[in-house]
Amino acid sequence: MSDPDAMPLTDEEWEAVKPLVRMGRPKAEVTKERITIRLSHDVVTQFRATGEGWQTRIDAALRQFITEHPLAR
């Protein structure tokens, strides 16, 4: 309380600021479905070794496969 620049906000001030405070990651335009999938250890190891974003790269590899191998209807 000795520092006037560090005064706590009043309830009214918090209410004014609250709509501007966002927690977490912003919502994506296209959302993904959370699933459980069992993959070979060597496949997971290879993708994890590529660093952050490895799950996104698995998604891209699967997307490429379905593009190159469309279902016969």
Contacts in CASP RR format, 6 or more apart in sequence:
PFRMAT RR
TARGET T0000
AUTHOR 0000-0000-0000
METHOD contacts of the structure
MODEL  1
MSDPDAMPLTDEEWEAVKPLVRMGRPKAEVTKERITIRLSHDVVTQFRAT
GEGWQTRIDAALRQFITEHPLAR
1 7 0 8 1.000
9 17 0 8 1.000
32 59 0 8 1.000
39 58 0 8 1.000
47 54 0 8 1.000
47 55 0 8 1.000
47 57 0 8 1.000
47 58 0 8 1.000
48 54 0 8 1.000
50 57 0 8 1.000
END
